[in-house]
Amino acid sequence: GFGVSSRDLSWGLNGNILALNPRIQTHAALHSTASKKQAKKQWKRNSDKSCSTCETLENNFDDIKPTTLGERGALREAVRCLKCADAPCQKSCPTHLDIKSFITSIANKNYYGAAKMILSDNPLGLTCGMVCPTSDLCVGGCNLYATEEGPINIGGLQQFATEVYQNRDANQSGSNR
């Protein structure tokens, strides 16, 4: 009654049942031990210590995020901000930055004012802009998080404003207030 004849069943029981499924290989593939060891090397987590192509990181203090926003990128990000009345980004910031205000200053091309706002709330504004896990904090609370363009790059904007301030030969410690 299942569309299988008794002849097929008897053949399957007496013969090779795996032959009924065309996807199953009926024989084993032979691989030499040397080829298996060579294939395993590409899956190793820790590569050999004698790597000649590896870059030495000793005394290398290059920026870990070399993709800092430029002026056009920062303006584009700042203009996208909704400046929410009850901004979830500000509530989730552990340093209590006035995020709406400094983003508004960047949108108005007042980079010095944005940096002053950041540094008045947090003297380590540049460092925090670089290392803060914004995706878990302010960016994670952004109302634009689910949009196609994604949330505002708040850490990038903070880093941009403080770098512009620093490059103007101003004192980052805030003694020029």
GIKA-V385325 format. One record per helix or strand. SS is the DSSP state (2 for helix, 1 for strand). FROM is the first residue (numbers start at 1). TO is the last residue. Records with the same first field share a line. If there is no record, write none. Layout:
BEGIN
SS=FROM-TO / FROM-TO
END
This chain:
BEGIN
2=6-14 / 17-20 / 33-41 / 71-80 / 88-91 / 99-107 / 111-121 / 125-131 / 138-141 / 154-167
END
